[in-house]
Each structure stands twice: as C-alpha cells, then as structure tokens.
Amino acid sequence: MPAKERTMVEEKQDRRGLRRFDMRLPAAIRIAGEVPNEFLTETQNVSARGVFFYIDRPLADNSPIEVTLTFPPHITLTDALRVRFLGRVVRVEPPLPSARVGIAAVIEEYEFLRANPAADYLARGRARNQRDDLTDA
C-alpha cells in the first residue's frame, strides 16, 4: 500500500483515541427545536468523550443535544449514577432497515445527577414538615 494511502487509513482508524465500551444503557435524548423534543433510546457504546445511539430521525452534523443516562450499580460498583451531558452530533449513519438512524455525538459538558430525584423531593418534603411540626410545638 502506498504511504499516502496507508496514512489516510491509519488516520481514519486513529480518530477514536479513547476506548469505547459496548454498553446498552437507557438514554433520554433532548433535541432543541424538535417536537416532541425528548426521545427514549439506548446507547450502543460509550467512551469518555462520546456516545453512539439510534433514534428514528436523522440529525444534522453539529446539532446540539442533551443526553441523560444512568450507569447501573454493576458498572459503577456502587450506587446507580445518572449523568446528563451536553454534546453535539459529529456523525450520522444512514438508516438501518428498521428506519433507525445511528448518531455519534461528542460530549462537551456533563454533570452528575441524583440517582432518584423523586426520593430526594419526598425527603425534602418530610424534612420541611418535621421542621414545621417543631416550630408549631
């Protein structure tokens, strides 16, 4: 193979510098300007800098997205961990026969979320009620 071709092939393969983990994790994808703007899917693979998933519509390159997913205890080796990140689409694969479109997105910002926001809300309500009971006494 000529040196120029070999370099192009190596560059294409080296684009993915970080290890990808094949993980089927439930994910909620929010897309600005779409109605509805939230789609439930599951990831196909995840790395420290990106994610790949399928949805039922194509997205434009560089489209901003928000993804929320939960890493289960058997992955974190502790409690479930919810993560929300902002990213942008870097690759769109042609639809599969099932009409699902593959989307690769780069992670630009992320935040860790509480594992169970409903339980936190209820706990805050109970604590507030206990404080009110103490002040009434």
C-alpha positions, -999 to +999 in steps of 0.1 A: +000+000+000+015+034-009+025+056+021-002+082+014-030+056+014-016+039+045-015+072+063-051+080+054-063+046+066-043+050+099-058+085+104-093+071+099-087+043+124-070+066+149-099+091+151-113+071+180-085+077+205-103+065+236-116+031+244-153+025+236-174+003+258-203-016+243-230-006+268-267-008+263-279+019+287-313+036+287-309+072+275-332+102+271-321+124+242-333+160+240-331+179+208-336+216+206-363+227+182-378+193+178-414+185+187-415+163+207-380+172+219-372+141+240-367+106+227-361+075+247-335+051+233-305+031+245-268+037+239-248+013+217-214+023+230-199+050+253-165+064+258-151+092+280-157+117+251-186+104+232-217+082+228-234+063+199-271+056+198-300+051+174-331+072+170-359+073+145-349+106+127-317+120+112-300+149+128-277+175+112-240+175+119-231+198+148-267+197+161-267+204+199-282+176+220-287+168+257-283+132+268-293+118+302-283+082+310-279+060+341-249+038+348-262+008+368-245-004+400-228-034+383-208-008+362-202+018+389-196-008+416-216+014+439-250+031+436-266+038+402-251+070+387-272+094+365-253+116+342-265+144+319-243+158+292-244+184+265-229+174+232-231+178+195-236+154+166-204+145+149-216+117+126-249+104+113-251+069+098-277+060+072-309+044+085-310+007+091-338-014+076-357-006+108-356+031+099-334+039+129-306+064+123-272+060+140-260+091+158-225+097+171-221+126+195-191+142+212-195+151+249-188+188+256-201+192+291-215+169+318-230+169+352-238+141+377-274+140+388-290+125+419-299+088+413-336+093+424-349+128+422-384+118+433-370+103+466-350+134+472-381+156+467-401+134+491-373+135+517-371+173+514-409+175+519-407+152+550-379+173+565-398+205+559-429+190+576-408+179+606-394+214+609-429+229+607-440+205+635-412+215+657-419+252+653-456+247+660-449+229+692 
